[in-house]
Amino acid sequence: MLDLKGKKALVTGIANNKSIAWGIAQQLHAAGAEIGVTYLPDDRGRAEEKVQKLTAPLEPTLFLPCNVQDDAQMDELFGAVKEKWGKVDILIHCLAFAGRDELTGDFTNTTRGGYGRALDISAYSLVHLARGAKPLMTDGGAIVAMTYLGGVRVVPNYNVMGVAKAALEMEVRYLAAELGPDNIRVNAISAGPIRTLASSAIGGILDMIHHVEEIAPLRRTVTQTEVGNTAAFLCSDLSSGITGQVTYVDSGYNIMGM
């Protein structure tokens, strides 16, 4: 039986009720984990208010800002986690960003700035978060990141985000090798296309979803809840022998050749 009672889970990347991170947080909570939530702060405080209202039913015992491009804020995040919880058992990485101009048209039009920003937010952030979580995972732990098929195959308009996801998947392997002796497991979930705030920036996202519905063995795409269930499994003792892996939750689309 999947049981996360007594586990403390820090979830990043919740923006609204369509977020994959929201689906994961709900399933971790349902399995008994104590939830901590981060949000991307803005000048008007609207993001904080929205995420706080959304996640209130989960009764998070930590609710903190997390801009992964702000080193000082990242230090404050893990300082607060240490002070409040003393440790962390689960870290969920659901962070990715690229400008709209980088997510449509020709890949050769990717700018230096757009490339660097996408890799910084979408890939390097996992390294940064893992570095902060490592000393707090005193009883071992589980880190789960979100990726997509566009990191291993060419997907129209995914462009620089595909490069970022390829980097993220390699980071999962390096982190798994480094952290394994401390009984910290690191895995990724490659989810099928889902309509989220982040995916809405990808040119032709609806066509992508409809294509999966036509081609995938299950003849549908997946839900946030299904991804959340897999994340909960990967964070539980039921997956104690799994690390460094990318698990596909995409209705089987990745196995198809045509």
C-alpha positions in Angstrom: 0.0 0.0 0.0 1.3 3.4 -0.9 1.9 5.3 2.3 3.7 8.6 2.7 2.7 9.3 6.3 5.4 11.1 8.2 7.1 12.3 5.0 7.7 16.0 4.3 7.3 16.9 0.7 8.4 20.2 -0.9 6.5 20.9 -4.2 7.7 23.5 -6.6 5.9 24.8 -9.7 2.3 25.2 -8.8 0.8 28.1 -10.7 -2.9 27.2 -11.0 -5.3 24.2 -10.9 -4.1 23.0 -14.3 -0.5 22.7 -13.2 1.1 19.2 -13.2 2.6 20.2 -9.8 -0.9 20.7 -8.5 -1.8 17.1 -9.5 1.3 15.8 -7.8 0.8 17.8 -4.6 -2.8 16.4 -4.3 -1.7 12.8 -4.6 1.2 13.2 -2.2 -1.2 14.7 0.3 -3.7 11.9 -0.3 -1.0 9.4 0.5 -0.4 11.2 3.8 2.6 13.4 3.2 3.0 16.8 4.9 3.1 19.4 2.1 5.3 22.4 1.6 4.5 24.7 -1.3 6.6 27.2 -3.2 5.4 29.9 -5.6 7.0 32.3 -8.0 6.7 35.8 -6.5 5.5 38.8 -8.5 5.5 42.5 -7.8 1.8 42.6 -7.0 1.6 39.5 -4.9 -1.1 38.0 -7.2 0.7 34.7 -7.7 1.1 34.2 -3.9 -2.5 34.9 -3.3 -3.7 32.6 -6.1 -1.5 29.7 -5.1 -2.2 30.1 -1.4 -5.9 30.0 -2.0 -5.6 26.9 -4.3 -3.4 24.9 -2.0 -5.3 25.7 1.2 -7.1 22.4 1.3 -3.8 20.6 1.4 -3.0 22.5 4.6 0.7 23.2 3.7 2.9 23.8 6.7 5.4 25.7 4.5 4.5 28.3 1.9 7.5 30.1 0.5 8.6 32.2 -2.5 11.0 30.4 -4.9 12.6 32.3 -7.8 15.3 29.9 -8.9 17.2 32.7 -10.6 17.6 34.4 -7.2 20.4 32.7 -5.3 19.6 34.6 -2.1 16.0 33.6 -2.2 17.0 30.0 -2.7 19.2 30.1 0.3 16.3 31.6 2.3 14.0 28.8 1.1 16.1 26.0 2.4 16.9 27.9 5.5 13.2 28.1 6.2 12.7 24.4 5.5 15.5 23.5 7.9 14.1 25.8 10.6 10.5 24.6 10.2 10.8 21.0 9.3 14.4 20.1 10.2 14.6 17.8 7.2 12.9 17.1 3.9 12.0 13.7 2.4 10.6 14.6 -1.0 11.4 17.3 -3.5 9.3 17.8 -6.6 10.8 19.8 -9.5 8.1 21.1 -11.8 9.9 24.2 -13.2 10.3 25.1 -16.8 10.3 28.3 -18.8 11.2 29.5 -22.3 9.9 32.7 -24.1 7.2 32.3 -26.7 9.6 33.4 -29.4 11.7 30.4 -28.6 8.8 28.0 -28.7 7.6 28.5 -32.3 9.3 28.5 -35.7 12.9 27.7 -36.5 15.2 26.4 -33.8 18.1 28.4 -35.4 16.3 31.6 -34.4 16.9 30.9 -30.7 18.6 33.8 -29.2 21.6 33.5 -26.8 19.6 35.1 -24.0 16.6 32.9 -24.6 18.8 29.8 -24.7 20.5 30.7 -21.5 17.3 31.6 -19.7 15.6 28.4 -20.7 18.5 26.2 -19.6 18.9 28.2 -16.3 15.3 28.0 -15.2 14.3 24.6 -16.7 17.5 22.5 -16.1 20.1 24.2 -13.8 17.3 24.8 -11.2 17.2 21.0 -10.5 20.9 21.0 -9.6 20.4 24.1 -7.4 17.4 22.6 -5.6 19.1 19.2 -5.1 22.1 20.9 -3.6 19.9 22.7 -1.1 17.9 19.6 -0.3 20.8 17.1 0.0 21.9 18.0 3.6 18.3 18.1 4.7 17.5 14.6 3.4 19.0 13.1 6.5 16.9 9.9 6.3 17.3 9.5 2.6 14.8 10.9 0.2 13.2 11.1 -3.3 13.6 13.8 -5.9 11.3 13.8 -8.9 11.5 16.1 -11.9 9.2 16.6 -14.9 10.4 16.1 -18.4 8.9 15.5 -21.9 9.5 13.4 -25.0 10.8 16.5 -26.7 14.0 16.0 -24.7 14.9 12.8 -26.7 13.0 13.3 -30.0 12.3 16.3 -32.2 8.9 17.8 -31.5 7.8 20.8 -33.7 8.1 24.1 -31.9 9.5 22.6 -28.7 12.9 23.8 -29.8 15.1 25.1 -26.9 12.9 23.5 -24.3 13.8 20.1 -25.9 17.5 20.9 -25.3 16.6 21.9 -21.7 14.8 18.7 -21.0 17.7 16.7 -22.5 19.9 18.4 -20.0 17.5 17.8 -17.2 17.3 14.1 -17.9 21.1 13.8 -17.9 21.1 15.7 -14.6 18.8 13.1 -13.2 21.3 10.4 -13.9 24.3 12.4 -12.5 22.4 13.3 -9.4 21.2 9.7 -8.9 24.8 8.5 -9.1 26.0 11.1 -6.6 23.2 11.0 -4.1 22.5 7.2 -4.2 25.0 6.4 -1.4 23.0 8.7 0.8 19.8 6.7 0.0 18.5 9.7 -2.1 16.8 8.5 -5.2 16.4 10.8 -8.3 13.9 10.1 -11.1 12.0 11.9 -13.8 8.5 11.5 -15.2 8.0 12.1 -18.9 4.3 13.1 -19.2 2.3 13.3 -22.3 1.2 16.8 -23.4 -1.3 18.4 -21.0 -2.9 21.8 -21.3 -1.1 23.9 -18.7 0.0 27.5 -18.3 3.5 26.5 -19.4 2.4 24.4 -22.3 0.2 27.1 -23.7 3.3 28.9 -24.9 4.2 26.1 -27.2 3.1 26.7 -30.8 0.6 24.1 -31.9 0.0 22.6 -28.5 -3.6 21.6 -29.2 -2.5 19.9 -32.4 0.1 18.0 -30.4 -2.6 16.9 -27.9 -5.0 15.8 -30.6 -2.2 13.8 -32.4 -1.4 11.9 -29.2 -5.1 11.1 -28.8 -5.2 9.6 -32.2 -1.9 7.7 -32.1 -1.2 6.7 -28.5 -2.1 3.1 -27.7 -4.7 4.3 -25.1 -6.1 6.8 -27.6 -5.9 9.6 -25.2 -3.5 11.8 -23.4 -3.0 11.8 -19.6 -4.3 13.7 -16.7 -2.5 15.6 -13.9 -3.9 13.0 -11.5 -2.2 10.1 -13.4 1.1 11.9 -13.3 0.6 12.7 -9.6 0.0 9.0 -8.9 3.2 8.0 -10.6 5.1 10.7 -8.6 3.7 9.5 -5.4 4.8 6.0 -6.3 8.3 7.2 -7.1 8.4 9.0 -3.7 7.3 5.9 -1.8 9.1 2.8 -0.5 7.3 0.9 -3.2 9.9 2.2 -5.6 12.9 1.8 -3.3 15.0 0.2 -5.9 14.4 2.7 -8.7 16.7 5.7 -9.3 18.1 7.5 -12.3 15.2 6.6 -14.5 12.7 8.4 -16.8 9.3 6.9 -16.4 6.8 7.6 -19.3 3.3 8.5 -18.4 1.9 9.3 -21.8 -0.7 6.6 -22.7 2.1 4.7 -24.4 2.7 7.3 -27.1 6.5 7.1 -26.8 6.6 3.5 -28.1 4.9 4.3 -31.4 7.0 4.6 -34.6 4.2 6.1 -36.7 
